[in-house]
Amino acid sequence: MAHVVVLGAGLGGTIMAYELRDNLGRDHKVSVVSKGSVYSFVPSNPWVAVGWRDRESIEVDLSAACRKRDITLHPQGAKRLHPAENRIELLDGKSLDYDYLVIATGPDLAFDEIEGFGPAAHTNSVCHIDHALMTKEKFDQLVKKPGPVVIGAVQGASCYGPAYEFAFILEKALRDAKVRDRVPMTFVTSEPYIGHLGLDGVGDTKGLLESAMRDKHIKWITNAKVQRFEADKVVVEEVNHDGSTKAVTEVPSTFTMMLPAFRGVEAVRDIEGLTNPRGFILVDKHQQNQAFKNIFSVGVCIAIPPTGKTPVPVGVPKTGFMIESMVTATAKNIARVLSGEQPNAQGTWNAVCLADFGDGGIAFVAQPQLPPRNVNWSSQGKWVHAAKIGFEKYFLHKVRSGTSEPFYEKLALQVLGIDKLKAVTFEDA
């Protein structure tokens, strides 16, 4: 009997554990290491930040689902991975040995890289449920005392969808509160153009998002490098296409929410052969690390090169469909290795995204995620908001029930009618 451990219990780690149990049966042991026993649905955090959701509505205690699936949950959390010893040092001083490991930690939020950045300083966040609840308090203050707002993503960020979502959700919430006319809004982003998304655009995301921003009276600054955050302003260096400084602008702001750059979590950072300089896990096309071949990795924590050179550093997002395909491929590959075969499953790394705007939204599909593509599609409408609500309910049910059925492939194949997408591909045996 082999012991397979999943490090992390977020969107990728939770379904990774479920899919491993499905693929490995009861012949092998599956464990999960997580900080706490509660799963939180991060895509709903922008709604939490304006009071449309509360903590209880988007969280699931994993204990029951893990017991049901015969998965051992270790809620102590990891202090340090020791891959040469096949061992995880836990935060309570104990250790957990493994035969195979899947790293699905998600990212560390690099707020410390910019002066005044983060919930402990001058900005708000929707990256974590605790941050979103703190942001809700600041939102209530904004409604009582309206003032200028800055939303966006800083240099090195790789997750742009939630920034656009929150800008439009906040705009809708301010309209509902009847104070929108007293809140100037500016979107500040490191992207070279609106709608780049770290993907060099998908379909007409540039035109759709620029039009939506004009319609909602949201100004924008692109190619932006934030120098520092202060209590009443954001100091932004605007960069030319050749990387030179165009201007340094002080953007007034009494409420700021900008997404940070990501890096690998401390438990796995700076391990030679395992991570790149930012601490992201190095994997091949089978999600397998080549220095430690009993280690696989999925999700936001893996290393992916950027789409190309941009004036300000822009990372590539790891979207839900992409993560699901990584998970399915990894589960199949570990099952093959345990049977004495070589890994042969590959995630397709397609992007399917529903960007909710509170009363509408934009959806896009990219196959593959980076251009040139076979599918390059985007659309907008009120149906996107309804679909995002459906996604939330479906995924939370999936986590509670311990099932691993892929959602994004179903969305692409059935709802969007795009029949060219498949969750996993295989090499010739």
ABEGO torsion letter per residue (X at the ends): XBBBBBBEABAAAAAAAAAAAAAAEAABBBBBBBBEABBBBAAAAAAAAAGABBAAAABBBAAAAAAAAGBBBBAAEBABBBAAAGBBBBAAGBBBBBABBBBAAEBBBBAAABBGBEAABABBBAABAAAAAAAAAAAAAAAABBBBBBBEBBBGBABAAAAAAAAAAAAAAAAAAGAAAABBBBBBBABABBGAGGAGEBEAAAAAAAAAAAAAGBBBBBGBBBABBBAABBBBBBBBAAGBBABBBBBBBABBBBBBBBBBBAAABGBBGABBAAGBBBBBAAGBBAABAABBBBEAABBBBBAEBBABBBBBBBBAAAAAAAAAAAAAAAAAAAAGBBBABBBAGBBBBBBBAGABEBBBBBOBABOBBABBBBBBEAAAAAAAAAAAAAAAAAAAAGBABBAAAAAAAAAAGBAABBABBBBBX
